[in-house]
Each structure stands twice: as structure tokens, then as C-alpha cells.
Amino acid sequence: MNDLRLRLVECFANVFPDLNERDIPNASRLTVGAWDSLATVTLMSVLEEEFDITVMPNDITHLVSFEKTLSYLQGLAISPKG
């Protein structure tokens, strides 16, 4: 697993503590009952802090699944943490 994916798994684990780590890569708004609008805003905040980014209001539509969020972050060319 690459660094970006590992960091994103950690973000999801913080926002959705009831999710098993192996289930996180398959997580989406449709599969996670706790994923409501408040969870989306919380996820956005966690991502902004972890990756030192600003998620623009129009970009919140990318935060609907783990994979779409990962693709969004990859598109931003996130630097390795360190």
C-alpha cells in the first residue's frame, strides 16, 4: 500500500471508528450507515489537516467513497508527509 493510501485509511479510521480497516477501501456513502453530511464535513476537515489542503465546496462531491477520495487526492499531487 502506498503512503497516500495508508494516510487516507488512517483518516477514514478516525472519521469512521466502527469500520474495520480491511473494509475501509470499499467504504462509500451507500455502504457506511454512519456516513451522513456531518461525517462528510468531518472527513473534509480531517483531509485538510492531514494533507495540508483546502477542499473547495465544489470538490466535496468527490468525498463519496474511499476510492473517489483517493483519486481526488492523487489529482492534487499530494506530497509525502515528512
C-alpha positions as CSV (number, residue, x, y, z in Angstrom):
1,M,0.0,0.0,0.0
2,N,1.4,3.4,-0.9
3,D,1.9,6.3,1.6
4,L,-1.1,8.3,0.3
5,R,-3.4,5.3,0.6
6,L,-2.2,4.5,4.1
7,R,-2.7,8.0,5.2
8,L,-6.2,8.0,3.7
9,V,-7.0,4.8,5.5
10,E,-6.0,6.5,8.8
11,C,-8.2,9.4,8.0
12,F,-11.2,7.2,7.4
13,A,-10.4,5.2,10.5
14,N,-10.5,8.4,12.5
15,V,-13.8,9.6,11.0
16,F,-15.5,6.1,11.0
17,P,-14.0,4.3,14.0
18,D,-16.5,1.4,13.7
19,L,-15.2,0.5,10.3
20,N,-12.8,-2.4,10.1
21,E,-9.5,-1.4,8.5
22,R,-9.9,-4.0,5.7
23,D,-13.4,-2.7,4.9
24,I,-12.2,0.9,4.5
25,P,-11.1,0.7,0.9
26,N,-14.7,-0.4,0.0
27,A,-16.3,2.3,2.1
28,S,-18.9,4.6,0.4
29,R,-21.8,6.7,1.4
30,L,-24.0,3.8,0.3
31,T,-22.2,1.2,2.4
32,V,-21.5,3.0,5.6
33,G,-24.6,3.8,7.6
34,A,-22.8,6.5,9.7
35,W,-21.7,8.4,6.6
36,D,-24.0,11.4,6.6
37,S,-23.5,15.0,5.8
38,L,-21.8,15.7,9.2
39,A,-19.4,12.8,8.5
40,T,-18.6,14.2,5.1
41,V,-17.7,17.6,6.7
42,T,-15.7,15.8,9.3
43,L,-13.9,13.8,6.7
44,M,-13.2,17.0,4.7
45,S,-11.7,18.7,7.8
46,V,-9.5,15.6,8.6
47,L,-8.3,15.5,5.0
48,E,-7.5,19.2,5.0
49,E,-5.5,18.8,8.2
50,E,-3.7,15.6,7.2
51,F,-2.8,16.6,3.7
52,D,-2.5,20.4,4.2
53,I,-5.0,21.2,1.5
54,T,-8.2,23.2,1.2
55,V,-11.2,21.2,-0.1
56,M,-13.3,23.7,-2.2
57,P,-17.1,23.5,-1.8
58,N,-17.4,22.1,-5.4
59,D,-14.9,19.4,-4.6
60,I,-16.9,17.9,-1.8
61,T,-18.7,15.8,-4.4
62,H,-15.5,13.7,-4.6
63,L,-15.9,12.7,-1.0
64,V,-18.5,10.0,-1.6
65,S,-16.3,6.9,-1.3
66,F,-12.8,5.9,-0.3
67,E,-11.7,5.3,-3.9
68,K,-13.1,8.6,-5.2
69,T,-11.5,10.4,-2.3
70,L,-8.2,8.7,-3.1
71,S,-8.5,9.7,-6.8
72,Y,-9.2,13.2,-5.8
73,L,-6.1,13.4,-3.6
74,Q,-4.0,11.8,-6.3
75,G,-5.2,14.5,-8.7
76,L,-3.9,17.1,-6.3
77,A,-0.4,15.5,-6.4
78,I,-0.1,15.3,-2.6
79,S,3.5,15.4,-1.3
80,P,4.7,12.6,1.0
81,K,4.5,13.5,4.7
82,G,7.7,14.3,6.4
